[in-house]
């Protein structure tokens, strides 16, 4: 049997015999040069109902309860931790994160041996306020050494890299990262143990938000961590998503309200691909790179991000209806990275 690659899956040229090949039956794929496969996909996957884009075949779904996390909850789940006042009057904000080895389902019937923070991918979206003291207690419940590296400003010994501070945390080990919340903006955290590609591709990452001292305007706030999964270990992803599960927001769109400000915290942690992107249909957004400035850099409908890049997107929907969002790389879209906003009156 030929090597299984995402391009072969897209071209519908491999037999569906378990493992990654089963993804061919779970996901309809279209390719511009494969007219026969495209026609078959259109007949069997009901593309007309999805505006010419894909979703899982035959209404197949992922068991979110079995996974222990649900992308429909993650999209609005912000973890503020626990707080208490220090003697100085300053706020101390604390979290506990645990690395765990866990098998998850990333597409119907497609299992993936993941490494997780707190049993979910992405890990909890940690949120705090500028100037607070942060304390993150990390326990390694995995069979492999791990760390937590935070993007932002902090002392070298709190950087979560091998050879500095606590360095690599061995299985069963524990350490504490403590630093001030700075600067205000959208950041991320991830494991920084080599091989880095493996530790990120397996799922050890999450979003980290520092709210500015002067609060932003009230908004309906969302978080999307763009990621992907190499299900057959060929260093190419077979599944792409925002918040882990491909097509999660297609059949069950994200509900928002017309004329209400939407604020999206968008982080790219995709491994094995150089660029990821976000495209919004029927509208444009203001884009704030890294979220560290108060003025947008552009007013657009598409933004491209390298791994580790992130930004805040803001917009309002002037019309009710269903509006698609997705990567503007066709392969990513057809392999899961797309969804809908459902705009109510």
Secondary structure as UniProt FT lines:
FT   HELIX           6..10
FT   TURN            11..12
FT   HELIX           19..22
FT   HELIX           23..26
FT   TURN            32..33
FT   HELIX           35..45
FT   HELIX           47..50
FT   TURN            51..52
FT   HELIX           57..59
FT   HELIX           64..67
FT   HELIX           71..74
FT   TURN            75..76
FT   STRAND          82..85
FT   TURN            87..88
FT   STRAND          91..107
FT   TURN            108..109
FT   STRAND          110..117
FT   TURN            118..119
FT   STRAND          126..129
FT   TURN            130..131
FT   STRAND          133..140
FT   STRAND          149..150
FT   HELIX           156..158
FT   TURN            162..163
FT   TURN            165..166
FT   TURN            171..172
FT   STRAND          174..180
FT   STRAND          185..190
FT   HELIX           196..201
FT   TURN            202..203
FT   STRAND          205..211
FT   STRAND          220..229
FT   TURN            231..232
FT   STRAND          239..242
FT   TURN            246..247
FT   HELIX           248..251
FT   STRAND          254..257
FT   TURN            258..259
FT   STRAND          262..268
FT   STRAND          276..280
FT   TURN            281..282
FT   STRAND          285..289
FT   TURN            290..291
FT   STRAND          298..300
FT   STRAND          302..305
FT   TURN            307..308
FT   STRAND          310..315
FT   STRAND          321..326
FT   HELIX           330..334
FT   TURN            335..336
FT   STRAND          338..344
//
